[in-house]
Amino acid sequence: MNLYERNIKALGKHHPDLVELIESVAIDEDKIKVLHADSGEPRILYKKDNGEEIYIHSADDPTKCADQAIDLLGKMEKEGVAVLFGFGLGYFADEVLKKFEKGHLLLVYEATPALFRAALETRDLSDLLESEKVKVILGQDADDFSMLHSHHHLIINGKFWIVKHHPSVKLNEEAYDRFHKRLLEEKRLSDTGVGTAIGLGKEFMNTFMANVPSLIRKPGVSKLKGLFEGRPAIVVSGGPSLEKNFHLLKKAKGRAIIIAVDVVLPTLLPAGIVPDILVAIDPLPQNIAVFKDNPLLKDVPFICLAQYTPETVNIYPGPMFLNTVAGNPIFQWLSSFWEDKGYIECFGGSVAHLGFAAAEYIGANAVALIGQDLSFEEKFHAGDATELLRTFQNKQVPDYRKGAEMADDIFGEKRYTLITLLSFKTSFEKKIKAFSGKVINATECGLPIEGAKIMRLSDFIGEYCDLAPIDTHSILLELMKSEVSYNLDGLISQVKDARAIFTDIKKNAERTLKYIHKAKKLKEKKQEENPQLHNILDKLEKIREKVAHPILNIIAAYHYKLELYLMKQDIKEIDEIEDKWEKLEAQLIRGLNYYGELLEAITLFIKPLDKLITGLNREAKVNGILMDDSLPEYDRSFRVGMIYKRAGMATQAVRYLEPLVSGQWAEDRGQKGEDSGQWAVGSGQWAEDRGQESGVASQRTRPPRLSESDGGQATDNGQRTTAGTNLYLALAEAYLQQFRFYEAKEVLEKIERRGVKGKNQKARIEELLKVCDEKIQEWEERKGRMEKLLEEAEANYGSHLESGYFYFRIKDYERAEKAYLGAVEEAQETGKHLVEAYYGLAHTYLAVDDPEKAVDVFEKAIEVDDTNPILYRDIGFIALQNNDFANAEIFFTKAIELAPNVPEVYEPLANLWVNIGEIQKAISLYENALAVNPDDATIQRNLAILYNKMIEETVREETVH
């Protein structure tokens, strides 16, 4: 086996995908020549396409040179991720690898595969290539950064270095610059993801545990898989540009699936725009601010992450489909006890990414992004969202521009952005590459997103949404009736058993800490040979086995140090210390840190675990009541409804109480002649739901009367009225929890009309009615603000003329031409803005280098308005570009005649005369211009320049003569 064969075999061990690439590469001997350094080691002379020759490696000793170069980088720790730009003949890779001893990873990027093959043919690199700690990436378009995400624990702790082998980099600087940019983008993305996991990991687990009692009874997103196959989707994000085009969503309703992120609710719903699907991800308490006091939530189906804020999950009044959280340890631990809910990957860490993933999941073939600015100027969100979120936190709205980055927007202009927003941009771009459909950036503002075609939202709707409308809400509402399955008894047993295990581990961890402290004191007193020390160490070893339980992996996210310990990041290094007493000291210190962290983590974890046990016991009690045939069916539902109300689970409470009120009023209607038809909603469904949850079929024509379970006797009409009042009050209070003020008010007014005897009940009703009136007034005011914003968007969005300007600015001249032609046609009908339409069209033709068409259009514009100086000026520029100085002079002169008070029109003619040597004529022109515009600084400056130029030429001529 020759040198190359040995190397290629080693490469194939961990990089089989690269073997075929290398085998297909041919080495051009005119480009790559193998020479030898003074030390005898091989080196390379590489000739670039432009003839430039570059020596790869030192002429003296390449190995020694590489070692010295690496030393200049400073101390490299024993573990970390090093990225080497340029492989050369592998000397740098060898030396970098030597600087690491444990836990290292070396990523080698070589943009020139032919050079890499030359290395395989020249040096024995088999040990390097066989190492599982070496990752090789080849080619100028390489885009594999998976190792960054798999080694995030090193990167987040700063153990990350970039080393450049400059001679190799010089071979293709453009490719290395591109790779460097992508590398930093991926690192930023990894940092953001890990930072979120560290900062919110504990919160994710706590919220998920709090949601489990609700989760088991709700359908999952699996019901939505491919549901709207072939339909377009619009993902609505909360960027400030949303205020420009959100009015168009009404036009798209029913034709495209409108998926909104939670932060846009305060903008859309008050304006009367109801999205088809809502998405949300972060379990932050302040997120309730965007839901709060919004009575239209009941009309919006919600794809809710199973670890979302429990306060929202428990009160949300609309259809809800839960999305699995695959990376949550608690989910992995307990998910076998309920049916598969389905999984939509939130691939990039933001709620907008979940919106896009949801669009793909439901089968959308084209996805438009709006409000996806990824940048800002002054406002950070559209509408009142920023203020609502900050007010909820009792904080002032900050100036987000302080410390912000700057980036080019779709028009090439600078806008403010943040590191997190740039990482979101990178995530979108990666996802779009793998998406089989079309992605349209219809934000009409903000940063460009690679892979997403820029288009106005009106054009997206016109081109992609020309479909028969469908009633998405009815479709999704029907899916809510789907049966769900779960093993509540097994779930309760699993959780209680874990509680017992954690309690036992906690006791042993406490004992361990006591022994460690005793051992440390003996060690500090130099009593290494004391039998008591050895006895303590023996006990520690026995207890350690009791503490080392696999269940501890569940709580790693409670402390990142604990996670690192469980990942064995430093244990190996300590255990290899040769001196036994030095090793013992390190082990004791490690034990103090670990068991201290462990105790704190268990203490923190047991609190939400106990709440989960309480919640699951409640669900078991509910199931027991629903299946108790000895109770009247009406009574069962009332008891269950009140259990949920007391638990703060308004959604479940309404589910059971609402049908009872509907039925009660149906009975009262026969007695009092009142119309309660509007309250029949849900009463039929109640029977069906009851059959699903308890296994008991229910068919009833009227409800049985309340029993003494509500404080009244079924045979006493007065007491039954009091009991009924309590039912209505409970429902009204649950409605208020869900922000359904109008319905709550209607229920309360109904009670008043029935008559209330108790003083406390009267006071409570008055109090709640006052709350309803206040909230309704606030809502109406909010509606007024957002409706005004909607009207402004409709008035300012513009027509074909604005579209033409938009596409011209983003250099989409084909669409610009189409839009301007439409603007011309529209203007010819209305008699307005025809010159502007012609002007834009002419400049579009100039942009695509078609001056003849541009002149024709300018002439048509002059026919419409022969007094417009700008038209003559621009035709003059076209003539000047064609070296037609005579006509250019005519047109420039005409522009000045029409607008002598406009300083800008003088400069083209003056420049023309200067270029043909008529400086005096240019001076005379500016003198005349100054007489008309005596205070214009530009004319004064240009005239002074020409005076100086004239003086210089005069001096030059005198010198020559």
Beta strands, then each sheet from edge to edge (+ up, - down):
strand 1: 32-36
strand 2: 42-47
strand 3: 53-56
strand 4: 80-85
strand 5: 104-110
strand 6: 134-138
strand 7: 160-164
strand 8: 232-236
strand 9: 257-261
strand 10: 277-280
strand 11: 302-305
strand 12: 320-323
strand 13: 366-370
strand 14: 405-408
strand 15: 414-417
strand 16: 438-441
strand 17: 453-454
sheet 1: 1+ 2- 3+
sheet 2: 6+ 5+ 4+ 7+
sheet 3: 12+ 11+ 10+ 9+ 8+ 13+ 16+ 17+
sheet 4: 14+ 15-
end
